[in-house]
Amino acid sequence: MSKKIEAVIFDWAGTTVDYGCFAPVQAFMEVFCKAGVEPTMAEVREPMGMLKRDHIKTMLGMPRIRTLWIEKYGSEPGEADIDGLYDSFEENLMSILDRFAEPKPYVLETVAKLRERGIKVGSTTGYTDEMMSVVVPKAKEAGYEPDAWFSPNSVGNAGRPYPYMIFKNMEVLGIHSVDNVVKVGDTVSDIKEGKNAGVFTVGVIEGSSELGLTQEEFKGLSEEERRSYVETVTKRFKDAGADAVINNMSELLSVLD
């Protein structure tokens, strides 16, 4: 990159904390199963990165889930159903979030190096302010604390793929141009958010929601399996418009260079 980078804006779960982005996945699975409609892991992960209520609405609009819902309840899922599922989801997630705030490999070292270069560290998320009130202090205890963070609550609930959380970061961090900003995330929604903001956008593969594997599962893959997974996720990011794709956070500085 030839431009002077003044800020890097990270996503949270699956990007900087919670390897594999398992906290929301677990909560979504349990809530839908409890409602008698069992989603696949692919269906749960497809809208990942969106505001969580929007995520539920998107899942209910998926043809297979919508059909199963109509078969069970005799009618199309409506706003009241979305609200009911979301309330259950929020309660479920809040009860487990404190166990999913551990920084991912290379995050602390990379953030320290960014700050050595005078680069500010911002963040956006699909979590609400209430959820972040659990995640932020736990991540801080473990050594990760960005200079700023914004949830969809701060922008009238217009979360990803809208670009407004990025613009809020730029405002408080004092960044005058999108040309000086990099967005890093682990979902297609993250990439779309970055592209809609007009910033250089990077997808991270290992520990991402798009990859959907635990650290142990990823380490246990054969070389051929790993290559196949990496190629699949890279294509998803590139198809969404990613400017660069990295395996893990240790490669971010080389992209900036």
DRENDO-1510 file (C-alpha; in Angstrom, 1 decimal, always signed):
<recs>
REC; n; res; u; v; w
REC; 1; MET; +0.0; +0.0; +0.0 .
REC; 2; SER; +1.3; +3.4; -0.9 .
REC; 3; LYS; -1.1; +5.5; +1.1 .
REC; 4; LYS; -0.3; +6.6; +4.7 .
REC; 5; ILE; -2.5; +4.6; +7.0 .
REC; 6; GLU; -3.7; +6.5; +10.1 .
REC; 7; ALA; -6.2; +4.0; +11.5 .
REC; 8; VAL; -7.0; +0.3; +11.4 .
REC; 9; ILE; -10.6; -0.6; +12.3 .
REC; 10; PHE; -11.1; -4.2; +13.5 .
REC; 11; ASP; -14.2; -6.3; +13.9 .
REC; 12; TRP; -14.5; -8.1; +17.3 .
REC; 13; ALA; -15.7; -11.8; +17.4 .
REC; 14; GLY; -13.8; -14.0; +15.0 .
REC; 15; THR; -11.3; -11.2; +14.1 .
REC; 16; THR; -9.7; -10.0; +17.3 .
REC; 17; VAL; -11.4; -12.2; +20.0 .
REC; 18; ASP; -13.3; -15.4; +20.1 .
REC; 19; TYR; -11.4; -17.7; +17.7 .
REC; 20; GLY; -14.0; -19.2; +15.3 .
REC; 21; CYS; -16.7; -16.7; +16.4 .
REC; 22; PHE; -18.5; -19.4; +18.4 .
REC; 23; ALA; -20.4; -17.3; +21.0 .
REC; 24; PRO; -23.1; -16.0; +18.7 .
REC; 25; VAL; -23.2; -19.2; +16.6 .
REC; 26; GLN; -23.9; -21.3; +19.8 .
REC; 27; ALA; -26.6; -18.8; +20.8 .
REC; 28; PHE; -28.3; -18.8; +17.4 .
REC; 29; MET; -28.3; -22.6; +17.1 .
REC; 30; GLU; -29.8; -23.0; +20.6 .
REC; 31; VAL; -32.5; -20.4; +20.0 .
REC; 32; PHE; -33.7; -21.8; +16.7 .
REC; 33; CYS; -33.6; -25.4; +17.9 .
REC; 34; LYS; -35.6; -24.4; +20.9 .
REC; 35; ALA; -38.2; -22.9; +18.5 .
REC; 36; GLY; -38.4; -26.3; +16.8 .
REC; 37; VAL; -36.6; -25.2; +13.6 .
REC; 38; GLU; -33.1; -26.6; +13.4 .
REC; 39; PRO; -30.7; -24.6; +11.2 .
REC; 40; THR; -27.5; -25.9; +9.6 .
REC; 41; MET; -24.2; -24.4; +10.6 .
REC; 42; ALA; -23.9; -22.8; +7.1 .
REC; 43; GLU; -27.3; -21.1; +7.5 .
REC; 44; VAL; -26.3; -19.8; +11.0 .
REC; 45; ARG; -23.0; -18.4; +9.7 .
REC; 46; GLU; -24.1; -16.9; +6.4 .
REC; 47; PRO; -25.4; -13.5; +7.8 .
REC; 48; MET; -22.6; -13.4; +10.5 .
REC; 49; GLY; -21.4; -9.8; +11.3 .
REC; 50; MET; -24.8; -8.2; +10.9 .
REC; 51; LEU; -26.8; -6.6; +13.7 .
REC; 52; LYS; -28.1; -9.7; +15.6 .
REC; 53; ARG; -31.8; -8.9; +15.1 .
REC; 54; ASP; -31.1; -8.4; +11.4 .
REC; 55; HIS; -29.2; -11.7; +11.5 .
REC; 56; ILE; -32.3; -13.6; +12.8 .
REC; 57; LYS; -34.6; -11.8; +10.3 .
REC; 58; THR; -32.2; -12.9; +7.5 .
REC; 59; MET; -32.2; -16.5; +8.7 .
REC; 60; LEU; -36.0; -16.6; +8.8 .
REC; 61; GLY; -36.1; -15.4; +5.2 .
REC; 62; MET; -33.9; -18.3; +4.0 .
REC; 63; PRO; -36.1; -20.7; +1.9 .
REC; 64; ARG; -35.5; -23.9; +3.9 .
REC; 65; ILE; -35.9; -22.2; +7.3 .
REC; 66; ARG; -38.9; -20.3; +6.2 .
REC; 67; THR; -40.6; -23.5; +4.9 .
REC; 68; LEU; -39.8; -25.3; +8.2 .
REC; 69; TRP; -41.3; -22.4; +10.2 .
REC; 70; ILE; -44.5; -22.3; +8.1 .
REC; 71; GLU; -44.8; -26.1; +8.5 .
REC; 72; LYS; -44.5; -25.8; +12.3 .
REC; 73; TYR; -46.5; -22.7; +13.0 .
REC; 74; GLY; -48.8; -22.5; +10.1 .
REC; 75; SER; -47.9; -18.9; +9.1 .
REC; 76; GLU; -45.1; -16.8; +7.8 .
REC; 77; PRO; -42.6; -15.6; +10.4 .
REC; 78; GLY; -43.4; -12.0; +11.4 .
REC; 79; GLU; -41.9; -9.2; +13.4 .
REC; 80; ALA; -43.3; -10.6; +16.6 .
REC; 81; ASP; -41.5; -13.9; +15.9 .
REC; 82; ILE; -38.2; -12.1; +15.2 .
REC; 83; ASP; -38.6; -10.1; +18.4 .
REC; 84; GLY; -39.3; -13.3; +20.4 .
REC; 85; LEU; -36.3; -15.1; +18.9 .
REC; 86; TYR; -34.1; -12.1; +19.5 .
REC; 87; ASP; -35.1; -11.8; +23.1 .
REC; 88; SER; -34.2; -15.4; +23.7 .
REC; 89; PHE; -30.9; -15.0; +21.7 .
REC; 90; GLU; -29.9; -12.0; +23.7 .
REC; 91; GLU; -30.5; -13.7; +27.0 .
REC; 92; ASN; -28.6; -16.8; +25.9 .
REC; 93; LEU; -25.7; -14.8; +24.5 .
REC; 94; MET; -25.3; -12.6; +27.5 .
REC; 95; SER; -25.0; -15.7; +29.7 .
REC; 96; ILE; -22.0; -17.0; +27.8 .
REC; 97; LEU; -20.2; -13.9; +26.4 .
REC; 98; ASP; -17.7; -13.5; +29.1 .
REC; 99; ARG; -16.2; -16.9; +28.1 .
REC; 100; PHE; -15.6; -15.7; +24.5 .
REC; 101; ALA; -13.5; -12.6; +24.8 .
REC; 102; GLU; -10.0; -14.0; +24.7 .
REC; 103; PRO; -7.8; -12.3; +22.0 .
REC; 104; LYS; -6.9; -14.4; +19.0 .
REC; 105; PRO; -3.3; -15.3; +18.2 .
REC; 106; TYR; -1.0; -12.4; +17.1 .
REC; 107; VAL; -3.6; -9.7; +17.9 .
REC; 108; LEU; -1.9; -8.2; +20.9 .
REC; 109; GLU; +1.5; -8.1; +19.2 .
REC; 110; THR; +0.0; -6.6; +16.0 .
REC; 111; VAL; -1.9; -3.9; +17.8 .
REC; 112; ALA; +1.3; -3.0; +19.8 .
REC; 113; LYS; +3.2; -2.6; +16.5 .
REC; 114; LEU; +0.5; -0.5; +14.9 .
REC; 115; ARG; +0.6; +1.9; +17.9 .
REC; 116; GLU; +4.4; +2.0; +17.6 .
REC; 117; ARG; +3.9; +3.4; +14.1 .
REC; 118; GLY; +1.4; +5.9; +15.4 .
REC; 119; ILE; -1.6; +4.1; +13.8 .
REC; 120; LYS; -4.9; +4.4; +15.7 .
REC; 121; VAL; -7.0; +1.3; +16.5 .
REC; 122; GLY; -10.7; +1.5; +16.0 .
REC; 123; SER; -13.4; -1.2; +16.0 .
REC; 124; THR; -16.9; -2.0; +14.8 .
REC; 125; THR; -19.2; -4.9; +15.8 .
REC; 126; GLY; -22.4; -6.7; +15.2 .
REC; 127; TYR; -22.9; -6.9; +19.0 .
REC; 128; THR; -25.1; -4.4; +20.8 .
REC; 129; ASP; -23.8; -1.9; +23.5 .
REC; 130; GLU; -25.2; -4.2; +26.2 .
REC; 131; MET; -23.2; -7.2; +24.8 .
REC; 132; MET; -20.1; -5.1; +24.4 .
REC; 133; SER; -20.4; -4.1; +28.1 .
REC; 134; VAL; -19.4; -7.7; +28.8 .
REC; 135; VAL; -16.9; -8.3; +26.0 .
REC; 136; VAL; -14.9; -5.0; +26.2 .
REC; 137; PRO; -13.8; -5.3; +29.9 .
REC; 138; LYS; -13.0; -9.0; +29.5 .
REC; 139; ALA; -10.9; -8.3; +26.4 .
REC; 140; LYS; -9.2; -5.4; +28.3 .
REC; 141; GLU; -8.3; -7.8; +31.2 .
REC; 142; ALA; -6.6; -10.0; +28.6 .
REC; 143; GLY; -4.7; -7.1; +27.1 .
REC; 144; TYR; -6.8; -5.9; +24.1 .
REC; 145; GLU; -8.3; -2.5; +24.2 .
REC; 146; PRO; -8.9; -0.5; +21.0 .
REC; 147; ASP; -8.9; +3.3; +21.0 .
REC; 148; ALA; -12.6; +3.4; +20.0 .
REC; 149; TRP; -15.5; +1.0; +19.3 .
REC; 150; PHE; -19.0; +1.5; +18.0 .
REC; 151; SER; -21.9; -0.9; +17.8 .
REC; 152; PRO; -25.0; -0.5; +15.6 .
REC; 153; ASN; -26.7; +1.2; +18.6 .
REC; 154; SER; -24.6; +4.2; +17.9 .
REC; 155; VAL; -25.8; +4.6; +14.3 .
REC; 156; GLY; -29.6; +4.1; +14.7 .
REC; 157; ASN; -29.2; +0.3; +14.4 .
REC; 158; ALA; -28.0; +0.6; +10.8 .
REC; 159; GLY; -25.3; -2.1; +11.3 .
REC; 160; ARG; -23.4; -3.8; +8.5 .
REC; 161; PRO; -23.3; -3.7; +5.6 .
REC; 162; TYR; -23.9; +0.0; +6.2 .
REC; 163; PRO; -20.7; +1.9; +6.6 .
REC; 164; TYR; -21.7; +4.3; +9.4 .
REC; 165; MET; -19.8; +2.6; +12.3 .
REC; 166; ILE; -16.6; +3.1; +10.4 .
REC; 167; PHE; -17.4; +6.8; +9.9 .
REC; 168; LYS; -18.1; +7.1; +13.6 .
REC; 169; ASN; -14.6; +5.7; +14.3 .
REC; 170; MET; -13.1; +8.1; +11.8 .
REC; 171; GLU; -14.8; +11.0; +13.5 .
REC; 172; VAL; -13.6; +10.2; +17.1 .
REC; 173; LEU; -10.1; +9.2; +15.9 .
REC; 174; GLY; -9.7; +12.4; +13.9 .
REC; 175; ILE; -9.1; +10.7; +10.5 .
REC; 176; HIS; -9.9; +13.1; +7.6 .
REC; 177; SER; -10.0; +10.7; +4.7 .
REC; 178; VAL; -11.2; +7.1; +4.0 .
REC; 179; ASP; -8.0; +6.8; +2.0 .
REC; 180; ASN; -6.1; +6.6; +5.3 .
REC; 181; VAL; -8.2; +3.8; +6.8 .
REC; 182; VAL; -8.0; +0.0; +6.7 .
REC; 183; LYS; -10.9; -2.3; +7.8 .
REC; 184; VAL; -10.2; -5.8; +9.0 .
REC; 185; GLY; -12.9; -8.5; +9.5 .
REC; 186; ASP; -13.7; -12.1; +9.4 .
REC; 187; THR; -17.1; -12.1; +7.6 .
REC; 188; VAL; -18.6; -11.1; +4.2 .
REC; 189; SER; -20.6; -8.5; +6.1 .
REC; 190; ASP; -17.3; -7.0; +7.4 .
REC; 191; ILE; -16.0; -6.8; +3.8 .
REC; 192; LYS; -19.2; -5.2; +2.5 .
REC; 193; GLU; -19.1; -2.7; +5.4 .
REC; 194; GLY; -15.5; -1.7; +4.5 .
REC; 195; LYS; -16.2; -1.4; +0.8 .
REC; 196; ASN; -19.3; +0.6; +1.4 .
REC; 197; ALA; -17.2; +3.0; +3.5 .
REC; 198; GLY; -14.6; +3.2; +0.7 .
REC; 199; VAL; -11.7; +2.0; +2.8 .
REC; 200; PHE; -9.1; -0.6; +2.1 .
REC; 201; THR; -10.6; -3.8; +3.4 .
REC; 202; VAL; -8.9; -7.0; +4.6 .
REC; 203; GLY; -10.4; -10.4; +5.3 .
REC; 204; VAL; -8.7; -12.7; +7.9 .
REC; 205; ILE; -9.1; -16.4; +7.5 .
REC; 206; GLU; -7.8; -18.3; +10.6 .
REC; 207; GLY; -10.3; -18.2; +13.4 .
REC; 208; SER; -12.9; -16.5; +11.2 .
REC; 209; SER; -16.6; -17.1; +11.2 .
REC; 210; GLU; -16.3; -17.9; +7.5 .
REC; 211; LEU; -13.8; -20.7; +8.3 .
REC; 212; GLY; -16.0; -21.9; +11.2 .
REC; 213; LEU; -13.4; -24.1; +12.9 .
REC; 214; THR; -11.9; -24.2; +16.4 .
REC; 215; GLN; -8.1; -23.7; +16.7 .
REC; 216; GLU; -7.8; -27.4; +17.4 .
REC; 217; GLU; -9.8; -28.4; +14.4 .
REC; 218; PHE; -7.8; -26.1; +12.1 .
REC; 219; LYS; -4.5; -27.5; +13.4 .
REC; 220; GLY; -5.7; -31.0; +12.9 .
REC; 221; LEU; -6.4; -30.5; +9.1 .
REC; 222; SER; -4.1; -32.1; +6.6 .
REC; 223; GLU; -2.2; -29.8; +4.3 .
REC; 224; GLU; -4.6; -30.5; +1.5 .
REC; 225; GLU; -7.7; -29.9; +3.6 .
REC; 226; ARG; -6.2; -26.7; +5.0 .
REC; 227; ARG; -5.5; -25.5; +1.5 .
REC; 228; SER; -9.0; -26.3; +0.3 .
REC; 229; TYR; -10.5; -24.4; +3.3 .
REC; 230; VAL; -8.3; -21.4; +2.8 .
REC; 231; GLU; -9.1; -21.2; -1.0 .
REC; 232; THR; -12.8; -21.4; -0.3 .
REC; 233; VAL; -12.8; -18.6; +2.3 .
REC; 234; THR; -10.4; -16.5; +0.2 .
REC; 235; LYS; -12.8; -16.7; -2.7 .
REC; 236; ARG; -15.7; -15.6; -0.5 .
REC; 237; PHE; -13.8; -12.6; +0.7 .
REC; 238; LYS; -12.6; -11.7; -2.8 .
REC; 239; ASP; -16.1; -12.1; -4.3 .
REC; 240; ALA; -17.4; -9.7; -1.6 .
REC; 241; GLY; -14.7; -7.1; -2.7 .
REC; 242; ALA; -11.8; -7.6; -0.3 .
REC; 243; ASP; -8.7; -5.7; -1.3 .
REC; 244; ALA; -6.5; -8.3; +0.6 .
REC; 245; VAL; -6.8; -11.6; +2.4 .
REC; 246; ILE; -4.5; -12.7; +5.2 .
REC; 247; ASN; -4.2; -16.0; +7.0 .
REC; 248; ASN; -3.8; -14.5; +10.4 .
REC; 249; MET; -3.1; -11.2; +12.1 .
REC; 250; SER; +0.7; -11.7; +11.9 .
REC; 251; GLU; +0.4; -10.9; +8.2 .
REC; 252; LEU; -1.4; -7.6; +8.5 .
REC; 253; LEU; +1.7; -5.4; +8.8 .
REC; 254; SER; +3.1; -6.8; +5.6 .
REC; 255; VAL; -0.1; -5.8; +3.9 .
REC; 256; LEU; +0.2; -2.2; +5.3 .
REC; 257; ASP; +3.8; -2.1; +4.1 .
</recs>
